[in-house]
Amino acid sequence: QSVLTQPPSASGTPGQRVTISCSGSSSNIGSNYVYWYQQLPGTAPKLLIYRNNQRPSGVPDRFSGSKSGTSASLAISGLRSGDEADYYCATWDDSLSGVVFGGGTQLTAL
Amino acid sequence: EVQLVESGGGLVQPGGSLRLSCAASGFTFSNYAMNWVRQAPGKGLEWLSGISGSGTSTYYADSVKGRFTISRDNSKNTLSLQMSSLRAEDTAVYYCTGDSYGYWCPDYWGQGTLVTVSS
């Protein structure tokens, strides 16, 4: 059981906007920055969003992050088949003194 | 270009030990906190341990506390993970990761090295 809760799956049609949620608590999301990662099949994870809503250079602006209270969301607009991947949220947990990940969401482009 | 290259993975018997290494290049290694993250086959990501840039602060997940030890050599730009009392459930791909933003979550990832614990 992961400390951060994500839906196990999400889907959308090409061109659609899809959101993935990440729920935590006051000791993690509520008091620290949220990061999001994309993991394509057979590859290492790649940073998509840092500090809640910042994109590293090279990440398209179709990807956006937000945070409110103890929850965060990743939004993908203009969904493409190439966006099919597993997505993970992460943050520091003050109570555990460690990084915690969500269980991951498998995104499918229908 | 930032590069993190893990080595040392392989097959080990239950109860055995293994040492993973990570060679870092393309950035000022001592300025980055570093972490080890693993992924069991078909499962999600699990953070294992982190170490500050100076090496003075270390953190561990409960699942590996007392069995794994993280260390770094800033003169050689290397990160290590000494693993002992290995169990079947430690079988996973182990990733070396770097944190450039100062919030411990990784931004740079290595390609991973597979550790298989089996008799």
gemmi code that builds the backbone of each chain (N, CA, C; Angstrom):
import gemmi

chains = {
    "A": [
        ("GLN", (0.840, -1.198, 0.000), (0.000, 0.000, 0.000), (0.878, 1.252, 0.000)),
        ("SER", (0.728, 2.076, -1.047), (1.554, 3.266, -1.156), (1.042, 4.370, -0.246)),
        ("VAL", (1.973, 5.226, 0.182), (1.612, 6.361, 1.031), (0.782, 7.375, 0.230)),
        ("LEU", (1.142, 7.546, -1.038), (0.389, 8.426, -1.927), (-0.544, 7.571, -2.780)),
        ("THR", (-1.787, 8.025, -2.922), (-2.794, 7.239, -3.621), (-3.064, 7.783, -5.014)),
        ("GLN", (-2.870, 6.935, -5.998), (-3.177, 7.264, -7.393), (-4.170, 6.232, -7.926)),
        ("PRO", (-4.986, 6.611, -8.910), (-5.818, 5.604, -9.560), (-4.917, 4.670, -10.351)),
        ("PRO", (-5.193, 3.368, -10.349), (-4.321, 2.432, -11.054), (-4.332, 2.617, -12.566)),
        ("SER", (-5.413, 3.155, -13.110), (-5.481, 3.327, -14.554), (-6.247, 4.587, -14.919)),
        ("ALA", (-5.957, 5.075, -16.112), (-6.654, 6.220, -16.686), (-6.631, 6.050, -18.197)),
        ("SER", (-7.570, 6.670, -18.855), (-7.593, 6.552, -20.310), (-8.257, 7.769, -20.935)),
        ("GLY", (-8.013, 7.926, -22.205), (-8.616, 9.011, -22.958), (-8.414, 8.773, -24.439)),
        ("THR", (-9.135, 9.493, -25.233), (-8.982, 9.392, -26.678), (-7.971, 10.437, -27.145)),
        ("PRO", (-7.310, 10.194, -28.259), (-6.348, 11.167, -28.775), (-6.955, 12.557, -28.887)),
        ("GLY", (-6.197, 13.547, -28.392), (-6.657, 14.922, -28.412), (-7.365, 15.347, -27.154)),
        ("GLN", (-7.779, 14.385, -26.361), (-8.520, 14.674, -25.136), (-7.586, 15.150, -24.027)),
        ("ARG", (-8.177, 15.778, -23.007), (-7.438, 16.166, -21.814), (-7.698, 15.132, -20.725)),
        ("VAL", (-6.624, 14.656, -20.120), (-6.723, 13.628, -19.087), (-6.046, 14.143, -17.819)),
        ("THR", (-6.628, 13.831, -16.668), (-5.988, 14.206, -15.409), (-5.773, 12.960, -14.561)),
        ("ILE", (-4.665, 12.979, -13.828), (-4.323, 11.908, -12.907), (-4.166, 12.521, -11.524)),
        ("SER", (-4.834, 11.947, -10.551), (-4.799, 12.503, -9.203), (-3.790, 11.778, -8.319)),
        ("CYS", (-3.393, 12.471, -7.268), (-2.437, 11.936, -6.304), (-2.831, 12.490, -4.936)),
        ("SER", (-3.234, 11.599, -4.049), (-3.738, 12.033, -2.751), (-2.784, 11.618, -1.638)),
        ("GLY", (-2.538, 12.539, -0.727), (-1.621, 12.254, 0.373), (-2.137, 12.782, 1.691)),
        ("SER", (-1.237, 13.325, 2.481), (-1.608, 13.821, 3.805), (-0.804, 15.074, 4.136)),
        ("SER", (-1.034, 15.585, 5.339), (-0.376, 16.823, 5.746), (1.132, 16.665, 5.894)),
        ("SER", (1.593, 15.446, 6.122), (3.030, 15.242, 6.329), (3.791, 15.088, 5.014)),
        ("ASN", (3.082, 14.908, 3.930), (3.780, 14.766, 2.646), (3.328, 15.851, 1.658)),
        ("ILE", (2.286, 15.606, 0.899), (1.855, 16.594, -0.087), (1.487, 17.919, 0.585)),
        ("GLY", (0.876, 17.840, 1.749), (0.422, 19.047, 2.424), (1.526, 20.002, 2.807)),
        ("SER", (2.774, 19.531, 2.869), (3.858, 20.389, 3.324), (5.110, 20.331, 2.462)),
        ("ASN", (5.027, 19.665, 1.327), (6.195, 19.550, 0.450), (5.803, 19.620, -1.024)),
        ("TYR", (6.818, 19.851, -1.850), (6.576, 19.931, -3.286), (6.284, 18.541, -3.863)),
        ("VAL", (5.468, 18.536, -4.899), (5.110, 17.292, -5.589), (5.847, 17.210, -6.927)),
        ("TYR", (6.311, 16.018, -7.221), (6.986, 15.721, -8.474), (6.161, 14.683, -9.237)),
        ("TRP", (6.263, 14.721, -10.566), (5.597, 13.728, -11.413), (6.605, 13.137, -12.397)),
        ("TYR", (6.448, 11.835, -12.639), (7.350, 11.109, -13.530), (6.544, 10.326, -14.561)),
        ("GLN", (7.150, 10.182, -15.723), (6.600, 9.348, -16.788), (7.551, 8.191, -17.016)),
        ("GLN", (7.014, 6.981, -17.044), (7.849, 5.816, -17.333), (7.276, 5.078, -18.536)),
        ("LEU", (7.960, 5.196, -19.654), (7.583, 4.455, -20.845), (8.013, 3.006, -20.671)),
        ("PRO", (7.345, 2.071, -21.337), (7.662, 0.649, -21.166), (9.136, 0.351, -21.380)),
        ("GLY", (9.730, -0.337, -20.418), (11.111, -0.780, -20.545), (12.163, 0.285, -20.362)),
        ("THR", (11.761, 1.453, -19.877), (12.731, 2.534, -19.697), (12.723, 3.052, -18.262)),
        ("ALA", (13.742, 3.846, -17.934), (13.792, 4.471, -16.614), (12.783, 5.617, -16.559)),
        ("PRO", (12.297, 5.942, -15.370), (11.384, 7.082, -15.237), (12.042, 8.375, -15.688)),
        ("LYS", (11.201, 9.295, -16.121), (11.656, 10.611, -16.584), (10.869, 11.683, -15.836)),
        ("LEU", (11.570, 12.711, -15.380), (10.906, 13.788, -14.649), (10.030, 14.621, -15.593)),
        ("LEU", (8.763, 14.777, -15.213), (7.820, 15.586, -15.989), (7.533, 16.929, -15.320)),
        ("ILE", (7.339, 16.901, -14.016), (6.951, 18.089, -13.260), (7.725, 18.084, -11.946)),
        ("TYR", (8.253, 19.237, -11.558), (8.878, 19.372, -10.253), (8.309, 20.601, -9.554)),
        ("ARG", (8.475, 20.639, -8.254), (7.941, 21.753, -7.460), (6.491, 22.070, -7.814)),
        ("ASN", (5.667, 21.058, -7.858), (4.213, 21.121, -8.073), (3.789, 21.388, -9.514)),
        ("ASN", (4.440, 22.370, -10.159), (3.924, 22.810, -11.456), (4.997, 23.287, -12.426)),
        ("GLN", (6.253, 22.983, -12.133), (7.338, 23.422, -12.999), (7.750, 22.310, -13.963)),
        ("ARG", (7.941, 22.684, -15.211), (8.370, 21.715, -16.225), (9.858, 21.855, -16.501)),
        ("PRO", (10.604, 20.739, -16.484), (12.013, 20.807, -16.912), (12.060, 21.166, -18.394)),
        ("SER", (13.186, 21.702, -18.816), (13.301, 22.033, -20.229), (13.144, 20.757, -21.057)),
        ("GLY", (12.422, 20.883, -22.150), (12.202, 19.747, -23.027), (10.872, 19.050, -22.810)),
        ("VAL", (10.232, 19.306, -21.688), (8.912, 18.707, -21.437), (7.850, 19.621, -22.062)),
        ("PRO", (7.019, 19.056, -22.929), (6.019, 19.887, -23.616), (5.027, 20.526, -22.645)),
        ("ASP", (4.508, 21.690, -23.018), (3.559, 22.371, -22.136), (2.178, 21.707, -22.149)),
        ("ARG", (2.058, 20.588, -22.852), (0.832, 19.778, -22.753), (0.718, 19.145, -21.364)),
        ("PHE", (1.855, 19.054, -20.691), (1.883, 18.469, -19.348), (1.883, 19.599, -18.319)),
        ("SER", (0.965, 19.508, -17.356), (0.913, 20.530, -16.313), (0.567, 19.894, -14.982)),
        ("GLY", (1.060, 20.513, -13.915), (0.812, 19.991, -12.575), (0.193, 21.043, -11.691)),
        ("SER", (-0.572, 20.578, -10.709), (-1.172, 21.483, -9.742), (-1.253, 20.785, -8.398)),
        ("LYS", (-1.399, 21.598, -7.363), (-1.505, 21.054, -6.008), (-2.482, 21.904, -5.217)),
        ("SER", (-3.282, 21.218, -4.411), (-4.211, 21.912, -3.524), (-4.336, 21.109, -2.236)),
        ("GLY", (-3.920, 21.705, -1.149), (-3.987, 21.017, 0.134), (-3.138, 19.763, 0.153)),
        ("THR", (-3.774, 18.622, 0.355), (-3.049, 17.356, 0.430), (-3.238, 16.516, -0.838)),
        ("SER", (-3.623, 17.153, -1.919), (-3.776, 16.451, -3.198), (-3.078, 17.200, -4.315)),
        ("ALA", (-2.718, 16.451, -5.326), (-2.074, 17.022, -6.505), (-2.639, 16.353, -7.745)),
        ("SER", (-2.444, 17.007, -8.874), (-2.937, 16.458, -10.134), (-1.960, 16.722, -11.255)),
        ("LEU", (-1.916, 15.779, -12.174), (-1.166, 15.931, -13.418), (-2.190, 15.973, -14.536)),
        ("ALA", (-2.108, 16.972, -15.379), (-3.004, 17.086, -16.519), (-2.203, 16.940, -17.805)),
        ("ILE", (-2.748, 16.173, -18.721), (-2.148, 15.995, -20.048), (-3.192, 16.414, -21.062)),
        ("SER", (-2.885, 17.466, -21.800), (-3.824, 17.927, -22.817), (-3.369, 17.441, -24.188)),
        ("GLY", (-4.301, 17.365, -25.136), (-3.950, 16.902, -26.466), (-3.312, 15.530, -26.431)),
        ("LEU", (-3.975, 14.592, -25.772), (-3.427, 13.255, -25.564), (-2.959, 12.624, -26.873)),
        ("ARG", (-1.784, 11.978, -26.803), (-1.220, 11.294, -27.962), (-0.961, 9.843, -27.614)),
        ("SER", (-0.849, 9.009, -28.628), (-0.567, 7.591, -28.376), (0.789, 7.428, -27.696)),
        ("GLY", (1.696, 8.318, -27.990), (3.023, 8.264, -27.389), (3.047, 8.618, -25.913)),
        ("ASP", (1.906, 9.088, -25.384), (1.816, 9.400, -23.957), (1.461, 8.165, -23.137)),
        ("GLU", (1.184, 7.044, -23.818), (0.869, 5.811, -23.095), (2.088, 5.389, -22.266)),
        ("ALA", (1.896, 5.374, -20.977), (2.999, 5.124, -20.053), (2.432, 5.000, -18.648)),
        ("ASP", (3.324, 4.691, -17.713), (2.967, 4.740, -16.296), (3.399, 6.092, -15.741)),
        ("TYR", (2.557, 6.676, -14.911), (2.829, 7.975, -14.318), (2.835, 7.855, -12.796)),
        ("TYR", (3.847, 8.461, -12.189), (4.018, 8.392, -10.738), (4.130, 9.792, -10.142)),
        ("CYS", (3.507, 9.974, -8.991), (3.736, 11.192, -8.211), (4.693, 10.850, -7.073)),
        ("ALA", (5.360, 11.863, -6.545), (6.297, 11.652, -5.446), (6.463, 12.947, -4.672)),
        ("THR", (6.851, 12.792, -3.424), (7.152, 13.945, -2.587), (7.924, 13.472, -1.362)),
        ("TRP", (8.435, 14.397, -0.590), (9.096, 14.068, 0.672), (8.022, 13.936, 1.754)),
        ("ASP", (8.225, 12.979, 2.656), (7.319, 12.814, 3.784), (8.055, 13.161, 5.071)),
        ("ASP", (7.562, 14.181, 5.775), (8.239, 14.662, 6.988), (8.188, 13.630, 8.118)),
        ("SER", (7.124, 12.860, 8.184), (6.993, 11.866, 9.257), (7.890, 10.654, 9.026)),
        ("LEU", (8.000, 10.243, 7.786), (8.819, 9.076, 7.442), (10.266, 9.441, 7.178)),
        ("SER", (10.538, 10.737, 7.006), (11.893, 11.190, 6.637), (12.396, 10.445, 5.414)),
        ("GLY", (11.579, 10.478, 4.375), (11.967, 9.827, 3.139), (11.065, 10.257, 1.999)),
        ("VAL", (11.476, 9.882, 0.804), (10.661, 10.149, -0.383), (9.582, 9.072, -0.477)),
        ("VAL", (8.375, 9.490, -0.814), (7.289, 8.535, -1.009), (6.746, 8.679, -2.427)),
        ("PHE", (6.421, 7.542, -3.022), (5.861, 7.510, -4.365), (4.403, 7.062, -4.312)),
        ("GLY", (3.641, 7.504, -5.312), (2.330, 6.931, -5.514), (2.480, 5.567, -6.161)),
        ("GLY", (1.402, 4.807, -6.181), (1.453, 3.462, -6.729), (1.543, 3.407, -8.244)),
        ("GLY", (1.362, 4.556, -8.877), (1.463, 4.606, -10.332), (0.120, 4.507, -11.023)),
        ("THR", (-0.007, 5.203, -12.144), (-1.214, 5.170, -12.961), (-0.826, 4.806, -14.381)),
        ("GLN", (-1.429, 3.756, -14.894), (-1.164, 3.340, -16.268), (-2.133, 4.080, -17.190)),
        ("LEU", (-1.581, 4.894, -18.078), (-2.398, 5.694, -18.982), (-2.505, 5.026, -20.347)),
        ("THR", (-3.715, 4.907, -20.809), (-3.989, 4.307, -22.116), (-4.669, 5.313, -23.025)),
        ("ALA", (-4.174, 5.401, -24.237), (-4.820, 6.229, -25.257), (-5.692, 5.307, -26.104)),
        ("LEU", (-6.995, 5.488, -25.997), (-7.931, 4.565, -26.639), (-7.992, 4.755, -28.157)),
    ],
    "B": [
        ("GLU", (26.328, 16.859, -20.260), (25.159, 15.997, -20.116), (25.307, 15.151, -18.846)),
        ("VAL", (24.261, 15.165, -18.028), (24.266, 14.363, -16.807), (24.183, 12.883, -17.157)),
        ("GLN", (25.052, 12.104, -16.556), (25.012, 10.651, -16.740), (25.161, 9.961, -15.397)),
        ("LEU", (24.308, 8.970, -15.175), (24.377, 8.115, -14.000), (24.407, 6.689, -14.504)),
        ("VAL", (25.477, 5.962, -14.189), (25.639, 4.606, -14.699), (25.815, 3.650, -13.533)),
        ("GLU", (24.815, 2.787, -13.349), (24.861, 1.802, -12.263), (25.608, 0.547, -12.698)),
        ("SER", (26.177, -0.125, -11.710), (26.829, -1.408, -11.945), (26.746, -2.222, -10.660)),
        ("GLY", (27.046, -3.500, -10.792), (27.105, -4.355, -9.610), (25.914, -5.275, -9.420)),
        ("GLY", (24.904, -5.130, -10.258), (23.749, -6.005, -10.128), (24.081, -7.440, -10.557)),
        ("GLY", (23.170, -8.346, -10.262), (23.374, -9.740, -10.641), (22.541, -10.672, -9.789)),
        ("LEU", (22.895, -11.955, -9.879), (22.191, -12.989, -9.131), (22.888, -13.239, -7.801)),
        ("VAL", (22.118, -13.244, -6.731), (22.681, -13.497, -5.397), (21.721, -14.394, -4.633)),
        ("GLN", (22.262, -15.241, -3.771), (21.426, -16.147, -2.989), (20.778, -15.421, -1.817)),
        ("PRO", (19.624, -15.902, -1.380), (18.996, -15.320, -0.187), (19.963, -15.335, 0.990)),
        ("GLY", (19.982, -14.200, 1.705), (20.908, -14.057, 2.819), (22.255, -13.491, 2.414)),
        ("GLY", (22.492, -13.381, 1.122), (23.776, -12.898, 0.638), (23.879, -11.384, 0.610)),
        ("SER", (25.016, -10.921, 0.106), (25.306, -9.490, 0.040), (25.685, -9.098, -1.374)),
        ("LEU", (25.508, -7.802, -1.646), (25.848, -7.257, -2.957), (26.099, -5.774, -2.796)),
        ("ARG", (27.018, -5.255, -3.580), (27.312, -3.817, -3.529), (27.055, -3.213, -4.904)),
        ("LEU", (26.163, -2.247, -4.945), (25.886, -1.516, -6.166), (26.687, -0.225, -6.190)),
        ("SER", (27.114, 0.149, -7.388), (27.827, 1.407, -7.568), (27.149, 2.232, -8.649)),
        ("CYS", (27.374, 3.525, -8.571), (26.821, 4.442, -9.563), (27.895, 5.471, -9.891)),
        ("ALA", (28.296, 5.518, -11.150), (29.282, 6.498, -11.603), (28.552, 7.709, -12.170)),
        ("ALA", (28.849, 8.867, -11.619), (28.174, 10.097, -12.024), (29.112, 10.981, -12.841)),
        ("SER", (28.548, 11.650, -13.823), (29.327, 12.583, -14.629), (28.418, 13.648, -15.209)),
        ("GLY", (29.029, 14.763, -15.619), (28.281, 15.825, -16.269), (27.706, 16.871, -15.339)),
        ("PHE", (28.003, 16.761, -14.038), (27.503, 17.749, -13.086), (28.422, 17.749, -11.861)),
        ("THR", (28.264, 18.751, -11.011), (29.068, 18.844, -9.792), (28.464, 17.918, -8.756)),
        ("PHE", (29.011, 16.723, -8.680), (28.417, 15.634, -7.905), (28.162, 16.028, -6.452)),
        ("SER", (29.096, 16.710, -5.842), (28.980, 17.022, -4.413), (27.858, 18.009, -4.114)),
        ("ASN", (27.314, 18.644, -5.129), (26.213, 19.591, -4.942), (24.838, 18.920, -4.949)),
        ("TYR", (24.803, 17.634, -5.278), (23.538, 16.941, -5.452), (23.319, 15.926, -4.328)),
        ("ALA", (22.126, 15.944, -3.742), (21.704, 14.797, -2.946), (21.457, 13.641, -3.915)),
        ("MET", (21.694, 12.437, -3.454), (21.524, 11.257, -4.295), (20.635, 10.232, -3.590)),
        ("ASN", (19.947, 9.442, -4.385), (19.039, 8.441, -3.848), (19.191, 7.120, -4.610)),
        ("TRP", (18.744, 6.063, -3.982), (18.510, 4.786, -4.656), (17.009, 4.519, -4.634)),
        ("VAL", (16.499, 4.140, -5.799), (15.081, 3.811, -5.967), (15.027, 2.468, -6.673)),
        ("ARG", (14.114, 1.601, -6.291), (14.017, 0.309, -6.960), (12.612, 0.067, -7.493)),
        ("GLN", (12.555, -0.901, -8.395), (11.277, -1.271, -8.989), (11.253, -2.785, -9.175)),
        ("ALA", (10.436, -3.465, -8.385), (10.275, -4.911, -8.523), (9.557, -5.209, -9.838)),
        ("PRO", (9.755, -6.393, -10.380), (9.132, -6.733, -11.675), (7.622, -6.503, -11.672)),
        ("GLY", (7.151, -5.682, -12.607), (5.734, -5.414, -12.731), (5.142, -4.536, -11.646)),
        ("LYS", (5.983, -3.958, -10.798), (5.500, -3.158, -9.668), (5.890, -1.693, -9.824)),
        ("GLY", (5.522, -0.895, -8.831), (5.799, 0.528, -8.864), (7.169, 0.882, -8.313)),
        ("LEU", (7.408, 2.178, -8.200), (8.684, 2.682, -7.719), (8.709, 2.713, -6.200)),
        ("GLU", (9.857, 2.351, -5.640), (10.037, 2.367, -4.191), (11.344, 3.066, -3.858)),
        ("TRP", (11.270, 4.165, -3.138), (12.465, 4.866, -2.664), (13.100, 4.046, -1.546)),
        ("LEU", (14.425, 3.908, -1.592), (15.134, 3.104, -0.609), (15.967, 3.929, 0.351)),
        ("SER", (16.731, 4.870, -0.205), (17.694, 5.571, 0.634), (18.157, 6.840, -0.046)),
        ("GLY", (18.526, 7.823, 0.749), (19.044, 9.069, 0.227), (20.230, 9.544, 1.032)),
        ("ILE", (21.115, 10.314, 0.400), (22.295, 10.846, 1.073), (22.511, 12.276, 0.608)),
        ("SER", (22.843, 13.148, 1.523), (23.055, 14.545, 1.183), (24.326, 14.712, 0.360)),
        ("GLY", (24.502, 15.898, -0.217), (25.661, 16.152, -1.057), (26.993, 15.968, -0.337)),
        ("SER", (27.033, 16.359, 0.924), (28.265, 16.221, 1.708), (28.436, 14.818, 2.256)),
        ("GLY", (27.355, 14.051, 2.267), (27.404, 12.701, 2.817), (27.108, 12.628, 4.301)),
        ("THR", (26.852, 13.766, 4.915), (26.665, 13.773, 6.369), (25.268, 13.332, 6.800)),
        ("SER", (24.301, 13.431, 5.903), (22.929, 13.023, 6.237), (22.506, 11.858, 5.350)),
        ("THR", (21.963, 10.830, 5.989), (21.456, 9.680, 5.246), (20.062, 9.316, 5.755)),
        ("TYR", (19.260, 8.769, 4.854), (17.893, 8.387, 5.181), (17.606, 7.027, 4.548)),
        ("TYR", (16.757, 6.250, 5.210), (16.437, 4.917, 4.727), (14.944, 4.635, 4.852)),
        ("ALA", (14.432, 3.867, 3.907), (13.081, 3.336, 4.034), (13.097, 2.225, 5.077)),
        ("ASP", (11.992, 2.038, 5.753), (11.915, 1.003, 6.783), (12.218, -0.379, 6.213)),
        ("SER", (11.871, -0.595, 4.953), (12.040, -1.912, 4.342), (13.502, -2.337, 4.215)),
        ("VAL", (14.422, -1.368, 4.279), (15.840, -1.711, 4.106), (16.712, -1.235, 5.257)),
        ("LYS", (16.125, -0.541, 6.200), (16.895, -0.009, 7.322), (17.559, -1.153, 8.081)),
        ("GLY", (18.857, -0.988, 8.327), (19.617, -2.019, 9.033), (20.206, -3.077, 8.122)),
        ("ARG", (19.759, -3.128, 6.876), (20.292, -4.110, 5.919), (21.090, -3.443, 4.799)),
        ("PHE", (20.683, -2.237, 4.412), (21.345, -1.519, 3.318), (22.070, -0.302, 3.880)),
        ("THR", (23.199, 0.027, 3.254), (23.949, 1.215, 3.645), (24.312, 2.024, 2.407)),
        ("ILE", (23.933, 3.288, 2.405), (24.257, 4.182, 1.302), (25.521, 4.964, 1.649)),
        ("SER", (26.340, 5.218, 0.630), (27.542, 6.012, 0.843), (27.921, 6.683, -0.470)),
        ("ARG", (28.816, 7.646, -0.368), (29.275, 8.342, -1.572), (30.728, 8.735, -1.402)),
        ("ASP", (31.406, 8.831, -2.543), (32.792, 9.293, -2.575), (32.821, 10.466, -3.539)),
        ("ASN", (32.814, 11.673, -2.987), (32.751, 12.856, -3.839), (34.055, 13.077, -4.613)),
        ("SER", (35.136, 12.482, -4.168), (36.401, 12.622, -4.898), (36.402, 11.758, -6.156)),
        ("LYS", (35.544, 10.716, -6.151), (35.475, 9.817, -7.304), (34.129, 9.894, -8.029)),
        ("ASN", (33.264, 10.809, -7.574), (31.934, 10.954, -8.183), (31.175, 9.631, -8.243)),
        ("THR", (31.201, 8.919, -7.137), (30.507, 7.643, -7.108), (29.564, 7.540, -5.909)),
        ("LEU", (28.469, 6.852, -6.146), (27.464, 6.552, -5.129), (27.423, 5.035, -4.983)),
        ("SER", (27.243, 4.568, -3.766), (27.217, 3.128, -3.541), (26.027, 2.733, -2.679)),
        ("LEU", (25.642, 1.474, -2.800), (24.623, 0.892, -1.937), (25.092, -0.501, -1.556)),
        ("GLN", (25.452, -0.668, -0.292), (25.856, -1.972, 0.230), (24.608, -2.673, 0.734)),
        ("MET", (24.303, -3.823, 0.159), (23.092, -4.551, 0.518), (23.465, -5.879, 1.172)),
        ("SER", (22.868, -6.177, 2.304), (23.132, -7.440, 2.985), (21.810, -8.080, 3.407)),
        ("SER", (21.908, -9.327, 3.851), (20.719, -10.088, 4.265), (19.622, -9.998, 3.207)),
        ("LEU", (20.026, -10.223, 1.976), (19.088, -10.055, 0.875), (18.003, -11.123, 0.888)),
        ("ARG", (16.804, -10.693, 0.461), (15.637, -11.549, 0.440), (15.075, -11.613, -0.975)),
        ("ALA", (14.237, -12.579, -1.221), (13.628, -12.711, -2.547), (12.883, -11.429, -2.933)),
        ("GLU", (12.279, -10.781, -1.964), (11.502, -9.568, -2.251), (12.372, -8.355, -2.558)),
        ("ASP", (13.682, -8.497, -2.455), (14.601, -7.432, -2.868), (14.900, -7.499, -4.364)),
        ("THR", (14.402, -8.525, -5.029), (14.581, -8.637, -6.475), (13.919, -7.464, -7.174)),
        ("ALA", (14.722, -6.710, -7.932), (14.207, -5.492, -8.556), (15.280, -4.877, -9.446)),
        ("VAL", (14.855, -3.912, -10.234), (15.792, -3.022, -10.910), (16.090, -1.877, -9.946)),
        ("TYR", (17.364, -1.614, -9.727), (17.795, -0.569, -8.802), (18.305, 0.629, -9.606)),
        ("TYR", (17.705, 1.781, -9.320), (18.064, 3.016, -10.010), (18.849, 3.945, -9.095)),
        ("CYS", (19.917, 4.479, -9.641), (20.657, 5.569, -9.005), (20.014, 6.868, -9.485)),
        ("THR", (19.722, 7.774, -8.572), (19.050, 9.014, -8.966), (19.704, 10.209, -8.290)),
        ("GLY", (19.585, 11.357, -8.951), (20.159, 12.586, -8.422), (19.097, 13.661, -8.250)),
        ("ASP", (19.299, 14.507, -7.240), (18.366, 15.585, -6.943), (19.086, 16.916, -7.066)),
        ("SER", (18.737, 17.696, -8.069), (19.411, 18.984, -8.275), (18.638, 20.146, -7.666)),
        ("TYR", (17.381, 19.911, -7.309), (16.545, 21.029, -6.836), (16.525, 21.157, -5.318)),
        ("GLY", (17.040, 20.153, -4.648), (17.154, 20.257, -3.195), (15.949, 19.821, -2.409)),
        ("TYR", (15.059, 19.053, -3.020), (13.868, 18.587, -2.306), (13.818, 17.061, -2.230)),
        ("TRP", (14.929, 16.410, -2.494), (15.142, 14.973, -2.372), (14.517, 14.150, -3.484)),
        ("CYS", (13.407, 14.587, -4.048), (12.834, 13.803, -5.138), (13.790, 13.832, -6.333)),
        ("PRO", (13.930, 12.703, -7.016), (14.908, 12.640, -8.106), (14.525, 13.484, -9.318)),
        ("ASP", (15.529, 14.044, -9.977), (15.267, 14.547, -11.315), (16.090, 13.804, -12.349)),
        ("TYR", (17.270, 13.315, -11.975), (18.065, 12.526, -12.900), (18.026, 11.055, -12.496)),
        ("TRP", (17.946, 10.170, -13.493), (17.862, 8.737, -13.267), (18.905, 8.005, -14.105)),
        ("GLY", (19.503, 6.966, -13.533), (20.329, 6.066, -14.305), (19.451, 5.096, -15.069)),
        ("GLN", (20.087, 4.182, -15.796), (19.328, 3.209, -16.588), (18.894, 2.007, -15.749)),
        ("GLY", (19.462, 1.872, -14.574), (19.072, 0.793, -13.672), (19.952, -0.440, -13.808)),
        ("THR", (20.045, -1.191, -12.713), (20.759, -2.460, -12.711), (19.884, -3.484, -12.002)),
        ("LEU", (19.804, -4.677, -12.573), (18.904, -5.705, -12.061), (19.577, -6.534, -10.975)),
        ("VAL", (18.906, -6.656, -9.860), (19.339, -7.528, -8.779), (18.312, -8.643, -8.639)),
        ("THR", (18.787, -9.876, -8.704), (17.903, -11.038, -8.563), (18.360, -11.842, -7.357)),
        ("VAL", (17.461, -12.012, -6.401), (17.772, -12.793, -5.210), (17.040, -14.127, -5.313)),
        ("SER", (17.815, -15.165, -5.523), (17.212, -16.485, -5.735), (18.242, -17.573, -5.491)),
        ("SER", (17.777, -18.713, -5.045), (18.666, -19.852, -4.840), (18.700, -20.740, -6.089)),
    ],
}
model = gemmi.Model(1)
for chain_id, residues in chains.items():
    chain = gemmi.Chain(chain_id)
    for i, (resn, *xyz) in enumerate(residues, 1):
        res = gemmi.Residue()
        res.name, res.seqid = resn, gemmi.SeqId(i, " ")
        for name, pos in zip(("N", "CA", "C"), xyz):
            atom = gemmi.Atom()
            atom.name, atom.element = name, gemmi.Element(name[0])
            atom.pos, atom.b_iso = gemmi.Position(*pos), 0.0
            res.add_atom(atom)
        chain.add_residue(res)
    model.add_chain(chain)
structure = gemmi.Structure()
structure.add_model(model)
structure.setup_entities()
